[in-house]
Amino acid sequence: MSKENIMHTYGRFDVTFENGMGSRLFDTKGKEYIDFVSGVAVNCLGHSHPAIINAINEQSKKLIHISNYYWNTQHSVLAEKLCNYSDHNSVFFCNSGTEAIEGAIKIARKYGKIKGSADKNIIIYMKNSFHGRTMGALAVTGQGKYQKDFVPLMGGARNVNINDIEELRSIFNENVCAVIIEPIQGEGGINSASIEYLRECRALCDKHNALLIFDEVQCGIGRLGTLFAYKKFEVIPDLICLAKALAGGLPIGAIVANERASILQPGDHGSTFGGNPLVCAVANAVIDELTVGGVISSIEEKSKYFVNRLNEINGKLKFINEIRGSGLLLGLKINIDVKTFINKCFEKGLLVVSAGPEVVRLLPPLNVTVEEIDNVVNIFEAVASELC
Ligand SMILES: *Cc1c(COP(=O)(O)O)cnc(C)c1O
């Protein structure tokens, strides 16, 4: 088995995984790991969840793919579910987070044309954001390391510091067609937008007739303890981008729009695989499990327990300077080198990733157990004792 034919776009850990069960993964040598990466916030029900296996089995016997020239039951049911749980009324399906962002950018640009003029094309985005790596999404991803080798990028994008209301007011004018923001920045360091800031984004978008886009690709689908992240912030965006956890591990993306933003017409945008019946059947099963199945209602309690246990071990070890985030999207700003810390965890059978240079990101499956949280805290305690 050669690894040479995989393009080197990731610095990979030296491990090959073969199978998984719940929050556990097993490598080709049979070594067991606790998975607090979850495919980067994708495997919200852990690995090999029976509801997902069942949905794949049942739907694959009926219909795997048809063209978007026709309706299928599963995409209609999924769109209805997403609209019932939100304040919105139409959905576009695609296959990934970055594609959801591309679609939202196109909606924003068309909105600007309809409501203003050719000059109404400015999109405001946040420093340290992450929205994806295709050319449109990259242009609104506020991190130089991702942008620098790929200029010139899409024009009209302006970045600001998150939570700086004065700066936002000063840059805003009638040529802005959209603001795009992650309610909690995932990749960029688990930085939360304040409610006041999101309210100001909403107010300025209303004042200048622009669209407010929330990127809930990482923080949505239950991770904060509500199906939609915006519900935690009491600010309603016009467009919500979803992906990652929506189908529990199968590739999917979605744009959820309110009436004002539902402006795309036949031919404006499309996707061959978007709304694929197999993937949508799995997403329907995942949403049912998270909501009716009670997974989401347990998140707040598990989050509190996790944070309390972390504070407990930190009382002696003092390696955590700050615990960031909310629900089961948590970040530990530590005073130990993050790479060394993560590698030590890996050696002890725990998978975690970073969020920026100084934060360890914790993304357990949403159905993680208290015992598994205890195991992870014990590993952190052991690693910190060795490194402090
Ligand atoms: C992962 C991520 C994306 C990009 O999603 P892909 O499926 O990798 O294209 C966009 N926005 C946020 C907030 C993400 O975490």
The ligand as a Gaussian input file, in Angstrom:
#p B3LYP/6-31G(d) Opt

LIG

0 1
 C      -14.610000      23.413000       7.265000
 C      -15.175000      24.746000       7.100000
 C      -15.473000      25.273000       5.839000
 C      -15.127000      24.552000       4.557000
 O      -15.804000      23.350000       4.444000
 P      -15.299000      22.223000       3.421000
 O      -16.369000      21.176000       3.500000
 O      -13.968000      21.748000       3.903000
 O      -15.227000      22.845000       2.088000
 C      -16.091000      26.504000       5.777000
 N      -16.380000      27.198000       6.893000
 C      -16.103000      26.732000       8.121000
 C      -16.479000      27.534000       9.319000
 C      -15.475000      25.492000       8.269000
 O      -15.176000      25.047000       9.493000

